Amino acid sequence: MMNVAEMSEILGRVQTWMPKMRIMLARKILETLDSPQISEPPRKMSLHQVVGILKTDSPPPNDEECAKIVEEERLRKHG
């Protein structure tokens, strides 16, 4: 296992390299690592619960009603 002194020595040498070479080395080092398994984020609500929240008893608006809602929001936002 590498100690702090060895790592400092290597870092001192690498700092004199051109940026492109240092980036290549960094990529090579990262490629040697085992890629961690990315786990699914925990779900707070199921899809069924989300659909239940969005569900209403009224029918969806028609095209004219949608246009009116959009126009009202534009006027409210932009005056």
N, C-alpha and C positions, 0 to 999 in steps of 0.2 A: 504494500500500500504506500502511496506517495505521501511524504510529509510536507509541511508548510514551506520549509526551506527549498525543497526540490521544486515545488509548484511556483514559488516566487522566482526561482532561477529560470524556469521555462518561460514564465510570463515576461520576464525581463528580456529574454531573447526574442520572443514573438513580437513584442512591442516595436522592435526595429523593422519588422517586415512591412511590406506594402499592405494597405487595407484589403486588397483583393485576396492576397495570400492568407491573411488572418481569418477572413470570412470563410475561405475554403477549409481551413483547419477546423474552425468552429463547427462547420457542417459535418465534417468527417467525424469529429468527436461526438456530436449529437446522434449521428447514424449508428454509433456503437452501442447506444443505450437501447434497452428493451422498450418498445413503445408501450406506454401504460394503456390498459383497457379503459375506454371511456364508457362509463355506465350511464344508463338512462337517468335523466333527472327524475326525482320522485314526483309522482302525479298528485296534485292536490284534489283534483276533481276528475271524475270519469267523464267521458264524452256524453254519456246518457244524462248525467247531472247538468252539464253545460247546456245541452239541448233543452232540458227541462226549464232552465232559467230563462232561456230565450223564447220559449213557447208562449204564445198569447192565444186568447180566444177569438180575437178579431182577425178578419181576413187581411192579407197583405195589401198594401196600397197599390192602386192601379197606376198606369203611366202618368195620367194627369195629376193624380195626387202626389206622386214622386216629384214631378216637375215643380209643383207648387211648393213642396217642402224644400227642395233645393233652392228655389228662388227666395223663399223666406229666410233661409239660412245665409244666402249671399247678402241680402239686404241687412240682416242683423250684423253680419261680420264686417261688411264694407260700407254700410250706411247708405 
